[in-house]
Amino acid sequence: MNRRVAGILILCSPLGRAAQLTFTHDIAPIVARNCDPCHRAGEAAPFPLLTYEDVKKRAPQIAAVTRSRYMPPWLPEHGFGDFADERRLSADQIRVIQDWVAQGAPEGPAEGASVSAPSAADGQAMVPPNLVLEAQSSFTVPASGPDVYWNFVFRPDIGKTRYVKSIDIRPGDRRLVHHANLLVDRMAMAHLQETAPGQGFPGMDLAIMRSPFDPDGDFLFWKPGAAPHVEPDGFAWRLDPGNELVLNVHLHPIGKAEEVRPSIALYFTDKPQTRFPLLVQLENDNALNIPAGVRDFPVSDDFRLPMDADILAVYPHAHYLGKLLEAYATLPGGARKWLVRIPDWDPNWQAVYYYREPVFLPKGSVISMRYHYDNSAANVRNPNHPPRRVKGGDQATDEMAHLWLQVLPRGAGDRRRELQEAVMQHRLATSPDDFVARMNLGAVMLSRLNPQGAVSMLQAAVRIDPNRPEARNMLGLALSQTGRTLEAAAEFVAALKARPDFLSARFNLAAVELKMGALDDAIANLEILAKAEPDNETIRQRLADAVAARAKR
């Protein structure tokens, strides 16, 4: 009798193959966490999975795609990085789905049978946003042709500096949107690139004018199924009055012309930024020259950390020829610490992966990017039939080899500048004509009281791109500090020619004009500045002093 009871208990237990499973008790929690973010109205999935009826109708299909691990899409290999919110089914969860379908997909008790709960993707799981920005105009995606990169410019109306703890990018028709990146334009020049006011502008690589002392530190990124990331206390990023936001959207045609009009919800916090991570990029697009038919084309890059640091998140990126993507760190003692490994890359499911706990790397650790590309006909994602030679570039039919890391230097205060200098030196070692690297290094030299070194670095930057006003302005400052006043004035004039409303360049020009005794010119520039910034006491005092000096002549 006891043996028979024990046998019955085994058969009826959740671990037994014949255990009675129900949608309400066993399946709904799995679907809610792993399927619901995409399989709902307005998201990228082609059908909803929000109710018992939704799931039962597709039960055999769900069993098949989960058994093969095609769904849910999660690219990193288990054991090569411990990521928060890992959307990967365990072997037990897959078995439960298979058994439930085999049992006829019973519903169970009606109460609680709905899969869906309020989702962060709907903006309902969080408190109402503090500010919602909508694109001024929609963009029409053509019915066919190559992928399109379009930039929407937003101009937040805020009266004081705010700190943003989370963003909810709502890209519009998600069927058309592959991914989207948000950039902060502190110089407020992005709108000058628009095809018409409020219309946005094309392009993937953006020339956003920015201070080299305000580098990016946060992943402001959207992809299908991604919930908004909430920054911990101390990590919120700064948004100042007058800043512009640029949403760079990767769009693909779907067979008929459709309109896209994105919006952005911003969530503020009263806790200012006290932790200062930096987005560090490894890349080697110059090495991408993949012959047709090659099944394994390796590309690599390595970067040595100049300080103790924590890695908070990782974002690998390649296009359709990418196959095996690996990133790891070699510690000073020779041990290897994995950051991410993706054995079967699929650009349709790229994501930023946040670590469950920060990954500590000591000073001297070497971070390595090892990517492998398949340009053969056997690669089912190869966009070229037959295969053709592929080089690095912006189009989806080109290739990329990028690895982004969110790195938080250890130690007190903001140490981004020290880390950024090492990153820029690394970039110049492989790309001597990198404008951004030379301009940022020149700025660092200037801040470290090495104006002569800054002059050489910034002159090289201006030779590479003579039309960038921020580089001209920075070079003018360096020349002024070395006593080359006339040359400095010429650089400030060139910066203002490129951007007449560049107030920093105008202020610097007025300063050197005062130094040269060109009072009329200095007063004219100070009057323009005083009109633009009537509450600026420094400008008003300099203007008054200049007028008084002219009166004494």
SEPAPA-67899 format. One line per 5 residues: their letters; for each residue y, z, x of C-alpha. Coordinates in steps of 0.5 Angstrom, whole numbers. Example, Ala and Ser with C-alpha at 12.3 -4.5 7.8 and 13.67 -1.06 7.14 Angstrom:
# SEPAPA-67899
as) -9:16:25  -2:14:27
# end
This chain:
# SEPAPA-67899
mnrrv) 0:0:0  5:2:6  3:-5:9  5:-9:3  11:-5:2
agili) 13:-6:9  12:-14:8  16:-14:2  22:-11:6  21:-16:11
lcspl) 21:-22:7  27:-19:3  31:-17:9  37:-21:11  34:-23:17
graaq) 28:-26:14  27:-34:13  26:-32:5  31:-28:4  35:-29:-2
ltfth) 42:-32:0  48:-33:-5  55:-37:-4  59:-31:-6  56:-26:-1
diapi) 53:-30:5  57:-37:5  64:-36:2  66:-31:8  64:-37:13
varnc) 67:-42:10  74:-38:9  74:-37:16  72:-43:19  73:-49:14
dpchr) 78:-47:10  84:-48:15  83:-55:15  79:-57:8  85:-55:3
ageaa) 91:-59:0  96:-62:5  91:-61:11  88:-66:15  81:-66:12
pfpll) 79:-71:7  76:-66:2  77:-59:0  72:-53:1  76:-48:-3
tyedv) 71:-46:-9  64:-45:-10  64:-52:-14  67:-55:-8  62:-53:-3
kkrap) 56:-54:-7  57:-61:-8  57:-62:-1  52:-57:1  47:-62:5
qiaav) 53:-65:9  55:-58:11  48:-56:13  48:-63:17  55:-62:21
trsry) 54:-55:22  47:-56:25  49:-61:30  55:-57:31  60:-63:29
mppwl) 63:-58:25  67:-54:25  71:-57:31  71:-53:37  71:-56:44
pehgf) 71:-50:49  64:-49:52  62:-42:50  62:-37:56  67:-41:60
gdfad) 73:-37:57  74:-32:52  78:-34:47  81:-31:41  80:-34:34
errls) 74:-38:37  72:-42:31  65:-43:33  59:-41:28  54:-37:31
adqir) 46:-39:31  45:-34:25  51:-37:21  48:-44:22  41:-41:20
viqdw) 44:-38:14  47:-44:12  41:-48:13  37:-43:9  42:-42:3
vaqga) 42:-50:2  34:-50:2  34:-45:-3  38:-49:-8  45:-47:-6
pegpa) 46:-41:-11  52:-38:-13  51:-31:-14  56:-26:-18  62:-30:-20
egasv) 67:-25:-18  70:-26:-11  67:-33:-11  73:-37:-9  73:-38:-1
sapsa) 81:-39:-1  85:-34:1  93:-34:3  93:-38:9  98:-38:15
adgqa) 98:-45:14  101:-45:7  106:-40:10  104:-35:5  100:-30:9
mvppn) 106:-28:13  113:-25:10  118:-31:8  121:-35:13  128:-33:16
lvlea) 130:-40:16  127:-47:14  129:-53:17  128:-60:14  129:-67:18
qssft) 135:-70:15  131:-77:14  124:-79:13  121:-84:18  116:-89:16
vpasg) 110:-90:19  108:-97:19  101:-100:16  98:-102:23  99:-102:30
pdvyw) 99:-98:36  101:-90:35  108:-88:34  112:-82:38  118:-80:34
nfvfr) 123:-75:35  126:-71:29  132:-67:31  134:-60:28  140:-56:28
pdigk) 139:-49:26  145:-46:23  145:-39:26  151:-35:27  148:-30:33
tryvk) 142:-30:38  136:-30:34  129:-28:37  123:-33:34  116:-29:34
sidir) 113:-35:30  114:-42:28  110:-46:22  111:-53:23  110:-57:17
pgdrr) 109:-64:19  109:-68:13  103:-72:11  98:-69:16  93:-75:15
lvhha) 99:-79:19  100:-73:24  96:-73:30  100:-67:34  107:-65:34
nllvd) 111:-61:40  117:-57:39  122:-57:44  129:-53:45  135:-57:47
rmama) 140:-51:49  145:-57:51  145:-60:44  145:-67:47  138:-69:43
hlqet) 142:-72:37  146:-77:42  139:-80:43  138:-82:35  138:-89:33
apgqg) 143:-87:27  146:-80:26  140:-76:23  135:-81:24  131:-79:30
fpgmd) 129:-83:36  123:-86:39  119:-84:45  114:-79:48  117:-77:54
laimr) 123:-73:53  130:-73:57  132:-66:54  138:-64:58  136:-56:60
spfdp) 138:-51:65  133:-50:70  134:-43:70  131:-43:62  124:-46:63
dgdfl) 119:-46:57  115:-40:57  112:-41:50  107:-46:47  111:-49:41
fwkpg) 105:-54:38  102:-56:32  95:-59:31  91:-60:24  88:-54:22
aaphv) 92:-49:27  95:-43:24  102:-41:26  101:-37:33  105:-30:32
epdgf) 108:-28:39  107:-20:41  113:-16:41  117:-17:48  115:-25:48
awrld) 119:-28:42  123:-34:45  131:-34:44  135:-39:40  142:-39:41
pgnel) 148:-41:36  149:-49:38  142:-50:40  138:-56:38  130:-57:36
vlnvh) 127:-63:37  120:-64:34  116:-69:38  111:-72:33  105:-76:35
lhpig) 103:-81:29  98:-86:27  98:-92:22  93:-91:16  93:-98:13
kaeev) 99:-97:9  106:-96:11  107:-88:9  113:-84:10  113:-77:14
rpsia) 119:-72:13  117:-65:17  120:-59:16  120:-52:21  120:-45:18
lyftd) 122:-40:23  120:-32:23  125:-28:27  124:-21:30  129:-16:32
kpqtr) 125:-14:38  129:-18:44  125:-22:50  122:-17:55  116:-21:58
fpllv) 118:-28:61  112:-32:61  112:-39:64  109:-46:62  105:-48:69
qlend) 103:-55:69  98:-58:73  97:-66:73  95:-72:77  97:-78:72
nalni) 98:-82:79  91:-82:80  89:-85:74  87:-92:75  80:-93:72
pagvr) 76:-99:73  73:-102:67  66:-100:66  66:-94:70  62:-88:67
dfpvs) 65:-82:71  72:-83:74  74:-76:77  81:-73:77  84:-67:80
ddfrl) 89:-62:82  90:-55:85  96:-50:85  96:-44:89  99:-38:85
pmdad) 105:-35:89  104:-28:86  99:-24:82  99:-26:75  96:-26:68
ilavy) 94:-33:64  95:-32:57  93:-39:54  91:-46:56  92:-53:54
phahy) 88:-58:57  90:-65:55  87:-72:56  86:-79:52  80:-82:49
lgkll) 77:-84:56  77:-76:57  70:-73:57  69:-67:62  75:-63:62
eayat) 74:-56:67  79:-51:69  78:-45:74  81:-41:79  78:-39:86
lpgga) 80:-32:88  82:-30:95  75:-28:96  72:-34:94  69:-32:87
rkwlv) 70:-37:81  73:-35:75  73:-40:69  79:-42:65  76:-47:60
ripdw) 70:-52:60  70:-58:55  64:-62:56  65:-67:50  73:-68:50
dpnwq) 75:-70:43  83:-71:43  83:-71:35  81:-64:36  86:-62:42
avyyy) 89:-55:42  92:-49:45  87:-44:47  89:-36:47  85:-31:51
repvf) 82:-25:47  85:-21:53  90:-24:59  86:-27:65  88:-23:71
lpkgs) 89:-28:78  91:-24:84  96:-28:89  93:-33:93  88:-35:87
vismr) 88:-43:87  88:-46:80  84:-52:79  84:-58:74  77:-62:75
yhydn) 77:-68:69  72:-74:69  73:-80:65  68:-85:62  71:-92:61
saanv) 64:-95:59  62:-99:53  58:-93:52  64:-88:51  64:-88:43
rnpnh) 72:-86:43  74:-92:48  79:-96:45  78:-102:48  72:-107:47
pprrv) 70:-109:52  73:-104:56  79:-106:61  82:-102:67  86:-96:64
kggdq) 92:-93:68  96:-87:67  102:-87:61  104:-85:54  101:-89:50
atdem) 94:-87:46  91:-93:50  93:-90:57  91:-84:60  93:-77:62
ahlwl) 91:-72:66  94:-65:64  93:-58:64  98:-53:61  97:-46:63
qvlpr) 102:-40:60  103:-36:66  106:-29:66  108:-26:73  106:-19:74
gagdr) 112:-14:76  118:-12:73  123:-17:70  124:-24:70  120:-27:75
rrelq) 120:-34:73  124:-37:78  120:-35:84  114:-38:80  118:-44:78
eavmq) 120:-46:85  112:-46:87  111:-50:82  116:-55:83  114:-55:91
hrlat) 107:-57:88  110:-63:84  114:-66:90  108:-66:94  105:-71:90
spddf) 111:-74:87  117:-74:91  121:-78:86  120:-73:81  127:-72:78
varmn) 126:-65:75  123:-62:81  128:-64:85  134:-62:81  130:-55:79
lgavm) 129:-54:86  136:-55:88  138:-50:83  134:-45:86  137:-46:93
lsrln) 144:-45:90  142:-39:86  139:-36:93  146:-38:97  143:-44:100
pqgav) 148:-49:98  147:-54:104  140:-54:102  142:-55:95  146:-61:96
smlqa) 141:-65:100  136:-63:94  141:-65:89  143:-71:92  136:-74:92
avrid) 135:-72:84  142:-76:83  139:-82:87  133:-82:83  137:-82:76
pnrpe) 144:-82:77  145:-82:69  143:-75:68  150:-70:67  146:-64:69
arnml) 144:-66:76  151:-69:77  154:-62:75  149:-58:79  151:-62:85
glals) 158:-62:84  157:-54:84  153:-54:91  159:-59:94  164:-54:92
qtgrt) 161:-49:95  160:-52:102  168:-54:102  167:-61:100  172:-61:94
leaaa) 173:-68:93  166:-70:93  165:-64:88  170:-67:83  167:-74:83
efvaa) 161:-71:81  164:-67:75  168:-73:73  161:-77:73  158:-72:69
lkarp) 163:-72:64  163:-80:64  156:-79:62  157:-73:57  165:-72:55
dflsa) 163:-66:51  160:-63:57  164:-56:57  161:-53:64  162:-60:68
rfnla) 170:-60:65  171:-52:67  168:-54:74  172:-60:75  178:-56:73
avelk) 177:-50:78  176:-55:84  183:-59:81  186:-52:81  183:-51:88
mgald) 186:-58:90  193:-56:87  192:-62:82  195:-57:77  197:-63:71
daian) 190:-65:71  187:-58:71  192:-56:66  189:-62:62  182:-60:62
leila) 183:-53:61  187:-55:54  181:-59:52  177:-53:54  181:-48:50
kaepd) 181:-52:44  174:-52:44  173:-45:46  179:-41:43  176:-34:44
netir) 174:-35:51  179:-31:55  177:-33:62  179:-40:60  186:-38:56
qrlad) 188:-34:63  186:-39:67  191:-44:63  196:-39:63  196:-38:70
avaar) 196:-46:72  202:-47:67  206:-41:70  204:-44:77  207:-51:75
akr) 213:-48:72  215:-45:79  214:-52:83
# end
